[in-house]
Amino acid sequence: MSTDHAFHSKSLRAIAHDVMLQRGLLPDFSDAVLRQLTEIQGPATDSNPAIKDLRDLLWFSIDNDDSRDLDQLSAAETRPDDAVRVLVAVADVDAIVKKASAIDGHASTNTTSVYTAGGTFPMLPEKLSTDLTSLGEGVERLAIVVDMTVASDGTVRAGDVYRAHVLNKAKLAYDSVAAWLDGTGPQPARLAAVKGLDENLRLQDRIAKVMRKTRKTHGALQLEILEARPVYEGETLIDMVSDTRNRAKDLIEDFMIAANGVSARFLDAKGFPSVRRVLKTPERWDRIVQLALALGCHLPATADAAALDAFLEQRQAADPEHFPDLSLSVVKLLGSGEYALDLPGQIAEGHFALAVQDYTHSTAPNRRFPDLLTQRLLKAALAGAAVPYTNAELAALATHCTLQEDNAKRVERQLRKSAAALLLSSRIGQYFNGIVTGASDKGTWARISSPEAEGKVVKGFQGLDVGDHVRVKLIHTDVDKGFIDFARASS
């Protein structure tokens, strides 16, 4: 590929296209998918009287400002016993994307949408994911609803799953909602336009905070990871900045974790298998202990999520500026999550970081194939039908989804590096403060800020380990390959 990057967005998209192919991902939809797409003229409908009509509830979505692939809505109402009814509606993607169809074939190959600095490569065609299977504002859609009763102490006391017709009353955005909840910004116009929606949002925020506090008592880790995203002026890349956590993102995360738990338990109660999302006990716990010790804190010799979370909370309060660096180090040492087949009655592996035993992915079927798998299992269980996949098929799909998720992350990471290399190409020879994010036989990596970038320490890496702070000199960049090379400074 040419090294002329005058049109940055086009250049980065071309790089992403090539890297996806190298990683076994399909950047383009096949002719068979496009032919099938022309046959789909509108959203799915279903006149089955067993499907509930919940269009009058105060549903809303919260997502990124520019997101159109809206997977879930939420609504809430108080109960007489101080409990709160929380409902999460998930787009019924399976109503259009049928098992073994051409579109399903593409989705089951890639298993995820790929979000790169050069643009998004959606798992499903945008005609579906951003329109016909999206829970867009003001349109009626079929959904799978997870209906939960959350006690005043934040525990999910009861949960049910059923099909329903829903209607999104307002498409809201994370940043503006968080600013309003924090009292630092005005009420979003779409929120103000629907009577009672502001009160419903505050109710959801209140119960979500209690749910989060309860999960923390069980050892759920509170981490802050800075993911760099590109900033463009027209087609020219001008910066890479980090997205940070906020109150609105926490709200949605808390509800999705709870809904995923209810979905997993529902399938188990029906005698159905499920594809669980698991994060095993970390193998590099000893290094986490060393990091804590260097900061004056003692962790137990064996992995303990509650002790780790207490340490993280203490460090966030003591040094909020560098807490994202510590979080990144811990995440690297915790290892990656994976998908695994769980059979009814079997003791699930659980998710170490979330401190939950029963956990599947079910709330993002427009973006992740495991969620579409779960949706098909839930619908079969609701209909009293046979399991739509054999155990062997589910096990193979779980393994494949884990592999492709890793490949997608590698593509996204390489494109972040290509974008950062583009920004840094004129700064060869400059020095930066960094933190070591990876150290193995394959190499040592460090992350810098301004711009947010990760590169390989190719000189002076001996003795460095994850979490170490290091001064580095930029010595080489390669935009097409996503290479950023550092040398460790002598002092």
C-alpha positions in Angstrom: 0.0 0.0 0.0 1.2 3.5 -0.7 2.7 5.6 2.1 0.8 8.7 0.9 -1.9 9.2 3.7 -3.3 12.5 2.5 -6.8 11.1 2.9 -6.4 9.6 6.3 -9.8 8.0 6.8 -9.6 6.3 3.4 -6.1 5.1 4.1 -6.9 3.7 7.5 -10.0 1.9 6.1 -7.9 0.3 3.4 -5.4 -0.9 6.0 -8.3 -2.2 8.2 -9.7 -4.1 5.2 -6.4 -5.8 4.5 -5.7 -6.6 8.2 -9.2 -8.2 8.6 -8.5 -10.5 5.7 -5.2 -11.5 7.2 -6.9 -12.3 10.5 -9.6 -14.5 8.9 -12.4 -11.8 9.1 -14.6 -10.8 6.2 -14.6 -7.1 5.6 -17.2 -7.3 2.8 -20.6 -8.9 2.5 -20.9 -11.6 -0.2 -23.2 -11.4 -3.2 -25.4 -14.0 -1.5 -25.8 -11.7 1.5 -26.6 -8.7 -0.7 -29.2 -10.7 -2.7 -30.9 -11.8 0.5 -30.8 -8.3 1.8 -32.8 -7.0 -1.2 -35.6 -9.5 -0.3 -36.0 -7.9 3.2 -38.4 -5.0 2.8 -39.3 -4.0 6.4 -38.9 -4.8 10.1 -40.1 -8.1 11.4 -43.8 -8.4 12.5 -45.5 -11.1 14.5 -49.3 -11.1 15.4 -48.9 -13.9 18.0 -51.2 -12.9 20.9 -48.7 -14.4 23.4 -46.3 -11.5 22.6 -46.9 -8.7 25.1 -47.6 -5.2 24.1 -45.3 -3.0 26.1 -45.2 0.0 23.7 -46.6 2.3 26.3 -43.7 1.9 28.8 -41.2 4.7 29.1 -38.5 3.0 27.1 -35.3 4.8 26.1 -31.8 3.9 24.8 -28.5 5.3 25.9 -25.5 4.8 23.6 -22.7 6.7 21.9 -23.7 10.0 20.2 -23.2 8.5 16.7 -24.5 5.0 17.4 -27.4 3.7 15.3 -27.1 0.0 15.9 -29.3 0.2 19.1 -29.5 -3.2 20.7 -31.3 -2.5 24.0 -33.8 -0.3 25.8 -34.5 0.0 29.4 -37.5 1.1 31.6 -38.3 0.9 35.3 -41.1 1.4 37.8 -41.3 1.3 41.5 -42.9 -1.5 43.5 -44.9 -1.1 46.8 -42.2 -3.0 48.8 -39.4 -0.6 47.9 -38.3 -2.9 45.1 -37.8 -1.7 41.6 -39.0 -3.4 38.4 -36.2 -3.1 35.8 -37.0 -4.1 32.2 -34.4 -4.5 29.5 -35.6 -5.0 25.9 -33.2 -6.5 23.5 -33.7 -6.3 19.7 -35.2 -9.5 18.2 -32.6 -9.9 15.5 -33.4 -13.5 15.0 -36.9 -12.5 13.7 -35.1 -11.4 10.5 -31.7 -13.1 10.6 -32.6 -16.8 10.4 -30.3 -19.6 11.3 -28.2 -20.9 8.4 -29.2 -18.0 6.1 -26.5 -16.2 4.1 -26.6 -13.2 6.4 -26.3 -15.6 9.4 -23.3 -17.2 7.7 -21.5 -13.9 7.5 -22.3 -13.1 11.1 -21.2 -16.6 12.3 -17.9 -16.2 10.5 -17.0 -12.8 11.9 -19.0 -13.2 15.1 -18.6 -9.5 16.0 -18.7 -6.0 14.5 -15.2 -4.6 14.2 -14.7 -1.0 15.3 -11.6 0.5 13.8 -9.9 3.9 13.4 -10.7 3.5 9.7 -14.4 2.9 10.2 -16.8 0.2 11.4 -17.2 -3.2 9.7 -20.6 -4.3 11.0 -21.4 -8.0 11.7 -24.8 -7.4 10.1 -25.6 -5.2 7.0 -26.4 -1.7 8.1 -29.8 -1.9 6.5 -30.5 -4.3 9.4 -28.3 -3.3 12.3 -28.9 0.4 12.1 -32.5 0.2 10.9 -34.7 -2.8 10.6 -33.2 -4.7 13.6 -32.3 -1.6 15.6 -34.5 -0.3 18.4 -34.4 3.2 16.9 -36.3 6.1 18.3 -40.0 6.3 17.4 -40.3 2.9 15.7 -42.1 -0.2 16.9 -40.0 -3.3 17.1 -40.1 -6.9 18.3 -37.9 -7.6 21.3 -36.9 -10.1 23.9 -37.6 -8.6 27.3 -35.7 -9.4 30.5 -38.0 -8.4 33.4 -36.3 -8.2 36.8 -37.4 -7.3 40.3 -34.5 -5.6 42.1 -34.7 -5.5 45.8 -33.8 -2.4 47.8 -30.4 -3.9 48.6 -29.6 -4.2 44.9 -30.0 -8.0 44.5 -32.1 -9.4 41.6 -34.9 -11.1 43.5 -36.8 -12.4 40.5 -36.4 -12.5 36.8 -38.4 -13.5 33.7 -37.9 -13.5 30.0 -40.6 -13.1 27.3 -41.3 -11.6 23.9 -42.8 -8.2 23.5 -43.6 -5.3 21.2 -41.7 -2.1 22.3 -41.3 1.5 21.2 -38.2 3.6 21.9 -39.4 7.0 23.3 -36.0 8.7 23.2 -32.5 8.0 21.8 -30.1 9.4 24.4 -26.3 9.7 24.5 -23.9 8.7 27.3 -22.1 12.0 27.7 -25.0 14.3 27.8 -27.0 12.0 30.1 -24.0 11.7 32.5 -23.5 15.4 32.6 -27.2 16.0 33.4 -27.2 13.3 36.1 -24.0 14.9 37.6 -25.5 18.3 37.5 -22.9 19.7 35.1 -25.0 19.9 32.0 -28.5 20.7 30.8 -31.3 18.2 30.5 -31.0 16.6 27.0 -33.7 17.8 24.7 -35.0 14.4 23.8 -35.3 13.6 27.5 -37.2 16.7 28.3 -39.6 16.1 25.3 -41.2 13.0 26.9 -43.3 13.5 30.0 -42.0 11.4 33.0 -38.9 10.2 31.2 -36.6 12.3 33.4 -38.0 10.7 36.6 -37.7 7.2 35.1 -34.1 7.8 34.2 -33.3 9.0 37.7 -35.1 5.9 39.1 -32.9 3.7 36.9 -29.8 5.6 37.9 -30.6 5.2 41.6 -31.2 1.4 41.5 -28.2 0.9 39.2 -25.9 2.5 41.7 -27.3 0.2 44.4 -26.8 -2.9 42.1 -23.2 -1.8 41.5 -22.6 -1.4 45.2 -23.9 -4.9 45.9 -21.7 -6.4 43.1 -18.8 -4.7 44.7 -19.4 -6.4 48.0 -19.0 -9.7 46.1 -15.7 -8.6 44.5 -16.7 -7.0 41.2 -13.7 -5.1 40.0 -14.0 -1.3 39.4 -11.6 -0.6 36.5 -11.1 2.4 34.3 -9.7 1.6 30.9 -8.9 4.4 28.5 -9.7 3.3 24.9 -8.3 5.7 22.3 -10.7 6.8 19.6 -9.9 8.8 16.5 -10.9 12.4 16.1 -11.3 13.6 12.5 -11.7 17.0 10.8 -13.4 15.9 7.6 -11.2 13.0 6.4 -8.1 14.1 8.2 -7.1 12.5 11.5 -6.2 15.1 14.0 -6.0 13.3 17.3 -6.5 10.1 19.3 -8.4 10.7 22.6 -9.6 8.4 25.3 -13.2 7.6 26.2 -13.7 7.5 30.0 -16.3 5.9 32.2 -19.2 7.9 33.3 -22.5 7.5 35.2 -24.6 6.8 32.2 -22.2 4.0 31.0 -22.3 2.5 34.5 -26.1 2.5 34.5 -26.2 0.5 31.2 -23.4 -1.8 32.3 -25.1 -2.7 35.6 -28.4 -3.5 33.8 -26.8 -5.5 31.1 -24.8 -7.6 33.6 -28.0 -8.3 35.5 -30.0 -9.1 32.3 -27.2 -11.5 31.2 -27.4 -13.3 34.5 -31.2 -13.7 34.3 -30.9 -15.0 30.7 -28.3 -17.6 31.8 -30.4 -18.8 34.7 -33.5 -18.9 32.6 -31.9 -21.2 30.1 -30.6 -23.5 32.9 -34.1 -23.6 34.5 -35.6 -24.7 31.2 -33.0 -27.5 30.8 -31.3 -25.7 27.9 -27.5 -25.4 27.3 -26.0 -21.9 27.0 -22.9 -20.2 25.8 -21.4 -18.6 28.9 -18.9 -15.7 29.0 -16.2 -16.7 31.5 -13.1 -15.1 32.9 -11.0 -17.6 34.8 -9.0 -17.0 38.0 -5.9 -15.1 36.8 -2.7 -17.1 36.2 -0.5 -14.0 36.8 -1.9 -13.2 40.2 1.6 -13.2 41.6 2.5 -10.2 39.4 -0.7 -8.4 40.6 0.5 -9.0 44.1 3.9 -7.4 43.2 2.2 -4.4 41.7 0.2 -3.9 44.9 3.2 -4.4 47.1 5.1 -1.7 45.2 2.3 0.7 46.0 2.4 -0.2 49.7 -0.5 -2.7 49.7 -0.5 -6.4 50.6 -2.7 -8.8 48.6 -3.3 -12.4 49.6 -1.1 -15.1 47.9 -4.1 -16.7 46.2 -6.5 -14.8 43.9 -9.1 -12.9 45.8 -11.4 -10.6 43.8 -12.7 -8.7 46.8 -9.2 -7.9 48.1 -8.2 -6.8 44.6 -11.2 -4.5 44.3 -10.5 -3.0 47.7 -6.9 -2.3 46.6 -8.2 -0.7 43.3 -10.7 1.5 45.1 -8.0 2.7 47.5 -5.6 3.5 44.6 -8.3 5.3 42.6 -8.9 7.6 45.6 -5.2 8.1 46.3 -4.1 8.7 42.7 -7.0 9.1 40.2 -4.7 10.5 37.5 -2.7 7.3 37.2 -5.6 4.9 38.0 -6.2 4.1 34.3 -2.6 3.0 34.0 -3.0 0.7 37.0 -6.3 -0.6 35.6 -4.7 -1.4 32.3 -2.0 -3.3 34.0 -4.5 -5.3 36.0 -6.6 -6.1 33.0 -3.6 -7.4 31.0 -2.7 -9.6 34.0 -6.2 -10.9 34.5 -6.2 -12.3 30.9 -8.9 -12.5 28.3 -12.5 -13.7 28.7 -13.7 -16.5 26.6 -16.9 -18.3 25.6 -17.7 -21.8 26.8 -20.5 -24.3 26.6 -22.5 -24.7 29.8 -24.8 -27.6 30.2 -27.9 -27.5 32.4 -27.2 -28.4 36.0 -23.4 -27.9 35.4 -21.5 -25.6 37.8 -20.5 -22.7 35.6 -16.9 -21.3 35.6 -18.1 -17.7 36.4 -16.6 -14.4 35.6 -13.8 -13.4 38.0 -13.8 -9.6 37.2 -17.6 -9.2 37.4 -17.9 -11.5 40.5 -20.8 -13.4 39.0 -21.4 -17.1 38.6 -24.1 -17.2 35.9 -23.2 -15.0 32.9 -23.9 -15.1 29.2 -23.9 -12.5 26.5 -27.4 -11.7 25.4 -27.9 -7.9 25.1 -26.1 -7.0 21.8 -27.3 -9.3 19.0 -26.8 -6.7 16.3 -23.1 -6.5 17.2 -22.1 -9.9 18.7 -22.9 -13.4 17.4 -22.9 -15.1 20.9 -25.8 -12.8 21.8 -27.7 -13.9 18.7 -27.0 -17.5 19.7 -28.4 -16.9 23.2 -31.4 -15.2 21.7 -32.3 -18.2 19.6 -31.9 -20.5 22.6 -34.2 -18.2 24.6 -36.9 -18.1 21.9 -36.8 -21.9 21.5 -37.1 -22.3 25.3 -40.1 -19.8 25.4 -41.8 -21.6 22.5 -41.3 -25.1 24.0 -39.3 -26.0 20.9 -36.2 -28.2 20.6 -32.7 -26.7 21.2 -31.7 -25.2 17.8 -28.1 -26.4 18.1 -26.4 -29.6 19.2 -24.0 -29.4 22.2 -21.1 -30.1 19.8 -22.2 -27.2 17.6 -22.5 -24.8 20.5 -19.1 -25.9 21.8 -17.5 -25.3 18.4 -19.2 -22.0 18.0 -18.1 -20.9 21.5 -14.5 -21.7 20.6 -14.8 -19.9 17.2 -16.4 -16.8 18.8 -13.5 -16.6 21.3 -11.0 -16.8 18.4 -12.7 -14.3 16.2 -13.2 -11.9 19.1 -9.5 -12.0 19.6 -8.8 -11.5 15.9 -11.2 -8.5 15.9 -9.4 -7.0 18.9 -6.1 -7.4 17.1 -7.4 -5.6 14.1 -8.8 -2.8 16.2 -5.5 -2.6 18.1 -3.5 -2.5 14.9 -5.6 0.2 13.5 -5.3 2.3 16.7 -1.5 1.8 16.2 -1.7 2.8 12.5 -3.7 5.9 13.4 -1.3 6.8 16.2 1.7 6.1 13.9 0.2 8.5 11.5 0.0 11.2 14.2 3.5 10.4 15.5 5.3 10.2 12.2 6.5 13.7 12.5 7.8 13.3 16.1 10.6 10.8 15.7 13.3 11.4 18.3 10.9 12.9 20.9 10.7 11.4 24.4 7.5 10.3 26.2 6.5 8.9 29.6 4.9 5.5 29.3 3.7 2.4 31.2 4.5 -1.2 30.2 1.4 -2.9 29.0 2.9 -6.2 27.8 6.0 -8.2 28.5 6.5 -11.7 27.1 8.8 -13.7 24.8 7.0 -12.0 21.9 8.1 -8.5 23.1 7.6 -5.7 25.4 5.0 -2.9 24.8 4.5 0.5 26.4 1.6 3.0 26.2 2.0 6.7 26.1 -0.5 9.6 26.1 -0.9 12.7 24.0 -1.6 11.0 21.7 -2.8 7.8 23.2 -0.6 5.2 21.6 1.0 1.8 22.3 4.3 0.8 20.8 7.0 -1.9 21.1 10.1 -1.2 23.2 12.7 -2.6 20.9 15.8 -1.3 22.7 16.4 -1.5 26.5 13.4 -3.6 27.3 15.3 -6.1 29.5 13.9 -6.3 33.0 10.6 -4.4 32.2 7.3 -6.0 33.3 3.6 -5.1 33.1 2.9 -2.0 35.2 6.4 -0.5 35.2 6.7 3.2 34.4 9.3 3.9 31.7 10.7 6.8 29.8 10.9 6.1 26.1 12.2 7.7 22.9 10.2 7.3 19.6 12.6 5.9 17.0 10.4 4.5 14.2 6.8 4.4 12.9 5.2 2.5 10.0 1.6 3.5 9.4 0.7 0.6 7.1 1.9 -2.0 9.5 0.9 -0.2 12.6 4.4 -0.2 14.0 5.5 2.3 16.7 9.0 1.5 18.0 10.5 2.9 21.2 13.9 2.8 22.8 14.1 2.9 26.6 15.7 6.1 27.7 19.0 5.7 29.6 17.6 7.4 32.6 
